[in-house]
Amino acid sequence: MSTRKRYWLMKSEPDAFSIDDLQKVGVEPWNGVRNYQARNFMRDGMQVGDGVLFYHSNCAVPGIAGLARVASKAYPDETQFDRKSDYFDPKASREEPRWMLVDVAFERKFDRVVALEEIRRHTDALGEGFALTSKGTRLSVMPVTAAQWKLLLSLE
């Protein structure tokens, strides 16, 4: 298994869970992901200590609001078993869970959101494979290369 640090961008709608919310609680399970590719990134790719760009989506100014880190290995998302949850999955079982999550720990909040509009101005430097600026990509969890991480942090 690789010990190299990896980087990720994780999206959350700030009216549901914001960087301020993460700052208050410190560590939070990243639950409710119901996309197989995003789940696979958490289950198979994320390692404790990996860097996370915390991205506010579906809001007035979408963009990177702060930094977090992966704080646990992947484990089953309990919301899949909860009939009262919006994320309940009747096909999931404790013996064969379908949805996994990781815990995410607060690192720091940016002084200002690095807006998607600003990020798009750097599309060439980020590369055409950067999922956030690729057309049609709606993933809530996506990998970020070390070079992309460095560039995005420089925009703060």
C-alpha positions in Angstrom: 0.0 0.0 0.0 1.3 3.5 -0.9 2.3 5.8 2.0 2.4 8.8 -0.4 0.0 11.5 0.7 -3.0 12.0 -1.6 -5.2 15.0 -2.1 -9.0 15.3 -2.6 -11.7 17.8 -3.2 -15.0 17.1 -1.3 -18.1 19.1 -2.0 -20.8 19.9 0.5 -23.8 22.3 0.3 -23.1 24.9 3.0 -26.7 25.0 4.1 -26.4 21.3 4.8 -22.9 21.2 6.2 -20.3 24.0 5.8 -16.7 24.5 6.7 -18.0 26.4 9.8 -19.9 23.3 10.8 -16.8 21.2 10.5 -14.8 23.8 12.5 -17.4 23.5 15.3 -17.4 19.7 15.5 -13.8 19.1 14.6 -14.3 15.7 13.0 -17.4 14.5 11.0 -18.3 11.3 9.1 -18.7 12.3 5.4 -22.0 10.5 5.0 -24.7 10.5 2.3 -22.5 9.9 -0.7 -24.5 7.9 -3.2 -22.4 7.8 -6.3 -20.3 4.7 -6.8 -17.2 6.4 -8.2 -17.1 8.9 -5.2 -17.7 6.0 -2.8 -14.8 4.1 -4.5 -12.5 7.1 -4.0 -13.3 7.0 -0.3 -13.2 3.3 0.1 -10.2 2.5 -2.1 -8.2 5.7 -2.5 -8.3 7.7 0.7 -5.8 7.2 3.5 -5.6 8.8 6.9 -3.8 12.1 6.7 -4.7 12.8 3.0 -5.4 16.5 2.3 -9.0 17.7 1.5 -10.1 20.8 -0.2 -13.5 21.6 1.4 -15.7 22.9 -1.4 -19.0 24.7 -1.0 -21.4 23.8 -3.8 -24.9 24.8 -4.9 -24.7 28.2 -3.3 -24.3 31.9 -4.3 -20.5 31.6 -4.5 -19.4 28.0 -5.0 -15.7 27.4 -4.3 -13.1 26.1 -1.9 -13.8 27.3 1.6 -11.1 25.6 3.6 -8.9 22.6 4.3 -9.5 19.4 6.0 -7.9 16.0 6.2 -9.0 12.4 6.0 -9.2 11.2 9.7 -10.2 7.6 9.3 -10.1 4.6 7.0 -13.4 3.9 5.1 -16.2 2.3 7.0 -19.9 1.7 6.3 -22.2 4.8 6.2 -24.8 4.2 8.9 -27.4 6.3 7.0 -27.8 3.5 4.5 -29.4 1.4 7.2 -31.6 4.1 8.7 -35.2 3.9 7.3 -35.8 7.5 8.4 -32.7 8.9 6.6 -32.8 10.6 3.2 -29.8 8.3 2.4 -31.5 5.0 3.4 -30.8 2.2 0.8 -33.1 -0.8 1.0 -30.6 -2.9 -0.9 -27.9 -2.4 1.7 -27.3 -4.8 4.5 -24.9 -4.9 7.5 -23.4 -8.0 6.0 -23.0 -6.3 2.6 -23.0 -2.6 3.0 -23.1 -0.7 -0.3 -22.0 2.8 0.9 -18.8 3.7 2.7 -17.5 6.9 4.2 -14.5 8.4 5.9 -14.2 10.8 8.8 -13.0 14.3 7.8 -11.2 16.5 10.3 -11.1 20.3 10.2 -7.7 21.9 9.3 -8.5 25.6 8.6 -11.0 27.9 7.0 -9.8 30.2 4.2 -10.1 34.0 4.7 -12.2 34.0 1.5 -13.8 31.4 -0.7 -11.7 30.6 -3.7 -14.6 30.8 -6.2 -15.2 28.4 -9.0 -15.1 31.3 -11.4 -11.5 32.1 -10.3 -10.6 28.4 -10.4 -11.9 28.2 -14.0 -9.4 30.9 -15.0 -6.7 28.4 -14.3 -8.2 25.5 -16.3 -5.1 25.2 -18.6 -2.7 25.0 -15.6 -4.9 22.5 -13.8 -5.1 20.3 -16.8 -8.0 19.0 -18.8 -8.4 16.0 -16.5 -9.3 18.1 -13.5 -12.8 16.9 -12.7 -14.1 20.1 -11.1 -13.7 22.1 -14.3 -14.6 19.3 -16.7 -17.9 19.6 -18.4 -20.6 17.2 -17.0 -18.7 16.2 -13.9 -20.9 16.3 -10.8 -18.9 14.1 -8.4 -18.9 15.1 -4.7 -15.5 13.5 -4.1 -12.7 13.7 -6.6 -8.9 13.3 -6.6 -6.6 16.2 -6.9 -2.9 15.9 -8.0 -0.1 17.4 -5.9 0.4 20.0 -8.6 -3.3 20.9 -8.7 -3.3 21.1 -4.9 -0.4 23.5 -4.9 -2.0 25.7 -7.6 -5.4 25.8 -5.9 -3.8 26.7 -2.5 -1.9 29.5 -4.2 -5.2 31.1 -5.2 -6.1 31.6 -1.6 
